[in-house]
Amino acid sequence: MHPAGDYKIAQDEERIEGLSWLAYRRTATYIHLPSIAQGNRLRRIVRIEPTALADLLAATNATQEPSRERHRKP
């Protein structure tokens, strides 16, 4: 487990040939993590499934949304 924070995300893409417009397909998604054993000076690049990344971001966004108070009419 890594602490909450900002992490760099990189995606590899390849061009889809044979189309009449320019299009790319994602081939891999990577997250850059600090190496826990070596401190913050070294980093590891780890492949992550896009669906797992989307789930993590959704969970993070759900916990960071400001609470909205409901106002009652007198």
C-alpha positions in Angstrom: 0.0 0.0 0.0 1.1 3.5 -0.8 -0.1 6.7 0.9 -2.6 9.0 -0.7 -1.0 11.6 -2.9 -0.3 12.6 -6.4 1.1 9.9 -8.7 2.2 10.2 -12.3 0.2 8.0 -14.8 1.6 7.1 -18.2 -0.2 5.4 -21.1 1.3 3.6 -24.1 -0.7 3.9 -27.2 -0.5 2.6 -30.8 -1.9 4.1 -33.9 -4.8 2.2 -35.4 -4.0 1.8 -39.1 -6.5 1.6 -41.9 -9.0 4.2 -40.7 -9.8 7.4 -42.6 -9.1 9.4 -39.4 -6.4 9.5 -36.8 -7.1 7.1 -33.9 -5.0 5.5 -31.2 -5.6 2.4 -29.0 -4.2 2.2 -25.4 -1.9 -0.7 -25.1 -0.8 -0.3 -21.5 -1.2 2.0 -18.4 1.5 2.6 -15.8 1.7 4.3 -12.5 4.9 5.7 -11.1 5.3 4.7 -7.4 8.0 5.7 -4.9 10.1 2.7 -3.8 9.2 2.1 -0.2 12.4 0.2 0.6 14.7 2.9 -0.8 12.8 5.9 0.3 11.4 8.5 -2.0 14.5 9.0 -4.2 13.9 5.9 -6.2 10.7 5.1 -8.2 9.1 2.0 -9.6 7.0 2.0 -12.7 4.1 -0.6 -12.3 1.6 -1.6 -14.9 -2.0 -1.1 -13.8 -5.2 -2.2 -15.3 -7.3 0.9 -16.5 -10.4 -0.4 -14.7 -8.5 -0.7 -11.4 -7.2 2.8 -11.9 -10.7 4.1 -12.6 -12.0 2.4 -9.4 -9.2 4.0 -7.3 -9.9 7.4 -8.8 -13.6 7.1 -8.2 -13.1 6.0 -4.6 -10.7 9.0 -4.1 -13.1 11.4 -5.6 -16.0 10.1 -3.5 -14.1 10.7 -0.3 -12.9 14.2 -1.3 -16.3 15.7 -2.4 -17.3 18.5 -0.1 -20.3 17.7 2.0 -23.5 19.7 1.2 -25.7 20.8 3.9 -29.4 20.8 3.3 -31.2 23.9 4.2 -34.7 23.7 5.5 -37.3 26.3 4.9 -38.7 27.8 8.1 
